[in-house]
Amino acid sequence: MVECPKGVSKPPGRNIMKNINIILSGLTALLGLLVGIAPYTFAKVCGMANMHCHKVTAPTVLVFGILIFVISAVQTVTLWKKR
């Protein structure tokens, strides 16, 4: 990476892009939470305990939602610290 000489400021576009990346990463973390809770709240799966959608699909969606949240949250914190 090329360093700016003393007295010369960095271009403002770089900071704007970093802020946009932080915001989008945080938004992705929130969407991961929504994905995780979807089968249990607003997109309910069937209530029959012995059905595939209840035994397998709902827990799988929950796990993937939590995974999306964790990865995005770690990325958000990492980007925030690099500012």
TORPA-4810 file (N, C-alpha, C, O; in nm, 3 decimals):
<nodes>
NODE_1_0.084_-0.116_0.000_0.000_0.000_0.000_0.089_0.124_0.000_0.192_0.127_0.068_M
NODE_2_0.051_0.223_-0.075_0.127_0.347_-0.086_0.086_0.440_0.027_-0.033_0.465_0.048_V
NODE_3_0.184_0.491_0.098_0.159_0.584_0.207_0.156_0.725_0.153_0.230_0.759_0.060_E
NODE_4_0.069_0.809_0.211_0.061_0.948_0.172_0.176_1.025_0.237_0.210_0.999_0.353_C
NODE_5_0.236_1.118_0.164_0.343_1.199_0.225_0.287_1.283_0.340_0.166_1.305_0.348_P
NODE_6_0.376_1.330_0.428_0.332_1.412_0.542_0.263_1.537_0.491_0.308_1.601_0.395_K
NODE_7_0.154_1.572_0.558_0.080_1.691_0.521_-0.027_1.666_0.416_-0.110_1.754_0.392_G
NODE_8_-0.027_1.551_0.354_-0.128_1.519_0.252_-0.229_1.425_0.315_-0.193_1.320_0.370_V
NODE_9_-0.355_1.462_0.308_-0.458_1.378_0.369_-0.499_1.266_0.275_-0.480_1.274_0.153_S
NODE_10_-0.556_1.161_0.334_-0.605_1.048_0.254_-0.731_1.089_0.181_-0.804_1.176_0.228_K
NODE_11_-0.757_1.028_0.067_-0.880_1.063_-0.005_-1.003_1.027_0.077_-1.005_0.923_0.143_P
NODE_12_-1.107_1.111_0.074_-1.225_1.087_0.158_-1.305_0.964_0.116_-1.379_0.910_0.197_P
NODE_13_-1.293_0.920_-0.006_-1.369_0.806_-0.054_-1.336_0.678_0.019_-1.422_0.591_0.034_G
NODE_14_-1.214_0.664_0.065_-1.171_0.543_0.135_-1.244_0.528_0.269_-1.287_0.418_0.304_R
NODE_15_-1.258_0.639_0.343_-1.328_0.634_0.471_-1.476_0.606_0.453_-1.537_0.535_0.533_N
NODE_16_-1.534_0.661_0.348_-1.676_0.638_0.322_-1.699_0.490_0.293_-1.796_0.432_0.342_I
NODE_17_-1.613_0.429_0.214_-1.628_0.287_0.182_-1.611_0.200_0.305_-1.681_0.100_0.320_M
NODE_18_-1.520_0.236_0.394_-1.503_0.159_0.518_-1.630_0.168_0.603_-1.673_0.068_0.660_K
NODE_19_-1.688_0.286_0.612_-1.811_0.302_0.690_-1.926_0.224_0.629_-2.006_0.163_0.700_N
NODE_20_-1.934_0.225_0.497_-2.039_0.148_0.429_-2.020_-0.001_0.456_-2.118_-0.072_0.479_I
NODE_21_-1.896_-0.050_0.453_-1.870_-0.191_0.481_-1.910_-0.228_0.623_-1.965_-0.335_0.646_N
NODE_22_-1.883_-0.141_0.719_-1.920_-0.167_0.858_-2.073_-0.172_0.872_-2.127_-0.261_0.939_I
NODE_23_-2.141_-0.078_0.809_-2.288_-0.074_0.817_-2.349_-0.199_0.753_-2.440_-0.259_0.810_I
NODE_24_-2.300_-0.236_0.636_-2.354_-0.354_0.568_-2.326_-0.483_0.644_-2.408_-0.574_0.646_L
NODE_25_-2.210_-0.490_0.707_-2.177_-0.608_0.786_-2.268_-0.618_0.909_-2.313_-0.727_0.943_S
NODE_26_-2.293_-0.506_0.973_-2.386_-0.506_1.086_-2.527_-0.542_1.044_-2.598_-0.612_1.116_G
NODE_27_-2.568_-0.493_0.928_-2.700_-0.527_0.876_-2.711_-0.676_0.845_-2.814_-0.737_0.869_L
NODE_28_-2.605_-0.733_0.792_-2.604_-0.876_0.765_-2.616_-0.956_0.895_-2.681_-1.060_0.897_T
NODE_29_-2.553_-0.909_1.002_-2.565_-0.976_1.131_-2.710_-0.974_1.180_-2.761_-1.075_1.230_A
NODE_30_-2.776_-0.861_1.164_-2.917_-0.854_1.205_-3.005_-0.945_1.119_-3.097_-1.009_1.170_L
NODE_31_-2.977_-0.950_0.991_-3.053_-1.039_0.904_-3.029_-1.186_0.939_-3.118_-1.269_0.924_L
NODE_32_-2.908_-1.218_0.984_-2.880_-1.354_1.030_-2.968_-1.392_1.148_-3.016_-1.505_1.158_G
NODE_33_-2.989_-1.296_1.239_-3.079_-1.322_1.352_-3.222_-1.344_1.304_-3.292_-1.432_1.354_L
NODE_34_-3.264_-1.264_1.208_-3.400_-1.282_1.154_-3.416_-1.418_1.087_-3.520_-1.481_1.100_L
NODE_35_-3.314_-1.462_1.015_-3.319_-1.594_0.952_-3.330_-1.702_1.060_-3.406_-1.797_1.046_V
NODE_36_-3.253_-1.687_1.166_-3.253_-1.787_1.272_-3.385_-1.802_1.344_-3.424_-1.913_1.381_G
NODE_37_-3.454_-1.691_1.364_-3.581_-1.700_1.438_-3.702_-1.718_1.348_-3.813_-1.737_1.397_I
NODE_38_-3.683_-1.711_1.218_-3.796_-1.718_1.123_-3.882_-1.842_1.141_-4.005_-1.829_1.144_A
NODE_39_-3.826_-1.964_1.151_-3.914_-2.081_1.160_-3.996_-2.087_1.290_-4.092_-2.164_1.299_P
NODE_40_-3.959_-2.008_1.387_-4.027_-2.013_1.516_-4.120_-1.895_1.539_-4.197_-1.895_1.635_Y
NODE_41_-4.115_-1.793_1.452_-4.197_-1.674_1.474_-4.289_-1.646_1.356_-4.405_-1.689_1.356_T
NODE_42_-4.240_-1.576_1.256_-4.328_-1.529_1.149_-4.341_-1.623_1.030_-4.430_-1.603_0.948_F
NODE_43_-4.258_-1.724_1.019_-4.269_-1.824_0.912_-4.272_-1.961_0.978_-4.182_-2.042_0.959_A
NODE_44_-4.375_-1.985_1.054_-4.382_-2.106_1.137_-4.381_-2.233_1.052_-4.442_-2.240_0.945_K
NODE_45_-4.311_-2.334_1.104_-4.314_-2.467_1.042_-4.433_-2.542_1.102_-4.495_-2.496_1.198_V
NODE_46_-4.462_-2.656_1.046_-4.578_-2.731_1.095_-4.558_-2.770_1.242_-4.446_-2.783_1.289_C
NODE_47_-4.666_-2.788_1.310_-4.661_-2.817_1.453_-4.648_-2.964_1.487_-4.634_-2.998_1.604_G
NODE_48_-4.654_-3.050_1.388_-4.646_-3.194_1.416_-4.502_-3.233_1.445_-4.413_-3.214_1.362_M
NODE_49_-4.479_-3.287_1.563_-4.342_-3.313_1.608_-4.270_-3.421_1.529_-4.147_-3.425_1.530_A
NODE_50_-4.341_-3.508_1.460_-4.275_-3.617_1.387_-4.253_-3.585_1.239_-4.208_-3.671_1.164_N
NODE_51_-4.285_-3.463_1.197_-4.267_-3.426_1.057_-4.126_-3.375_1.032_-4.061_-3.320_1.121_M
NODE_52_-4.079_-3.395_0.909_-3.943_-3.355_0.870_-3.922_-3.205_0.888_-3.815_-3.163_0.932_H
NODE_53_-4.022_-3.125_0.854_-4.006_-2.980_0.864_-3.987_-2.936_1.009_-3.921_-2.835_1.035_C
NODE_54_-4.043_-3.008_1.102_-4.031_-2.973_1.243_-3.901_-3.026_1.304_-3.836_-2.958_1.383_H
NODE_55_-3.863_-3.148_1.266_-3.744_-3.212_1.325_-3.613_-3.162_1.265_-3.514_-3.146_1.337_K
NODE_56_-3.610_-3.138_1.134_-3.484_-3.111_1.066_-3.473_-2.968_1.015_-3.373_-2.901_1.039_V
NODE_57_-3.574_-2.921_0.945_-3.564_-2.792_0.878_-3.551_-2.676_0.976_-3.463_-2.592_0.959_T
NODE_58_-3.637_-2.670_1.075_-3.634_-2.558_1.169_-3.501_-2.548_1.245_-3.445_-2.439_1.253_A
NODE_59_-3.447_-2.658_1.301_-3.317_-2.647_1.367_-3.202_-2.612_1.271_-3.108_-2.543_1.309_P
NODE_60_-3.211_-2.661_1.147_-3.107_-2.630_1.050_-3.106_-2.482_1.016_-3.000_-2.419_1.009_T
NODE_61_-3.224_-2.426_0.995_-3.233_-2.283_0.966_-3.184_-2.202_1.086_-3.117_-2.100_1.067_V
NODE_62_-3.215_-2.245_1.206_-3.167_-2.177_1.326_-3.015_-2.177_1.333_-2.954_-2.074_1.361_L
NODE_63_-2.954_-2.292_1.308_-2.808_-2.303_1.314_-2.743_-2.213_1.208_-2.646_-2.144_1.237_V
NODE_64_-2.796_-2.215_1.086_-2.738_-2.131_0.982_-2.758_-1.983_1.010_-2.671_-1.902_0.979_F
NODE_65_-2.871_-1.946_1.069_-2.893_-1.807_1.107_-2.794_-1.761_1.212_-2.742_-1.650_1.205_G
NODE_66_-2.768_-1.847_1.311_-2.670_-1.813_1.415_-2.530_-1.804_1.355_-2.452_-1.716_1.392_I
NODE_67_-2.499_-1.894_1.263_-2.368_-1.891_1.197_-2.350_-1.761_1.117_-2.244_-1.699_1.123_L
NODE_68_-2.453_-1.721_1.044_-2.447_-1.595_0.970_-2.426_-1.478_1.066_-2.346_-1.389_1.040_I
NODE_69_-2.499_-1.479_1.177_-2.487_-1.372_1.276_-2.345_-1.365_1.334_-2.287_-1.257_1.341_F
NODE_70_-2.291_-1.478_1.374_-2.159_-1.479_1.438_-2.051_-1.431_1.341_-1.968_-1.348_1.377_V
NODE_71_-2.052_-1.484_1.219_-1.950_-1.445_1.121_-1.961_-1.296_1.090_-1.860_-1.227_1.082_I
NODE_72_-2.082_-1.247_1.071_-2.101_-1.105_1.040_-2.064_-1.016_1.158_-2.007_-0.908_1.139_S
NODE_73_-2.095_-1.059_1.279_-2.060_-0.980_1.397_-1.908_-0.972_1.413_-1.855_-0.866_1.446_A
NODE_74_-1.839_-1.082_1.391_-1.693_-1.082_1.399_-1.635_-0.990_1.291_-1.540_-0.916_1.318_V
NODE_75_-1.690_-0.995_1.171_-1.643_-0.909_1.063_-1.668_-0.763_1.096_-1.584_-0.678_1.069_Q
NODE_76_-1.783_-0.732_1.155_-1.814_-0.594_1.192_-1.715_-0.542_1.295_-1.665_-0.431_1.283_T
NODE_77_-1.688_-0.622_1.397_-1.592_-0.580_1.501_-1.453_-0.562_1.441_-1.383_-0.466_1.474_V
NODE_78_-1.412_-0.653_1.354_-1.280_-0.645_1.291_-1.270_-0.518_1.205_-1.169_-0.447_1.211_T
NODE_79_-1.372_-0.490_1.126_-1.371_-0.370_1.043_-1.372_-0.244_1.129_-1.307_-0.145_1.096_L
NODE_80_-1.447_-0.248_1.238_-1.455_-0.132_1.328_-1.318_-0.101_1.390_-1.280_0.016_1.403_W
NODE_81_-1.245_-0.206_1.427_-1.113_-0.185_1.489_-1.010_-0.136_1.389_-0.915_-0.068_1.429_K
NODE_82_-1.025_-0.168_1.262_-0.930_-0.126_1.159_-0.951_0.018_1.113_-0.869_0.071_1.038_K
NODE_83_-1.058_0.081_1.158_-1.087_0.219_1.113_-0.978_0.314_1.143_-0.989_0.432_1.110_R
</nodes>
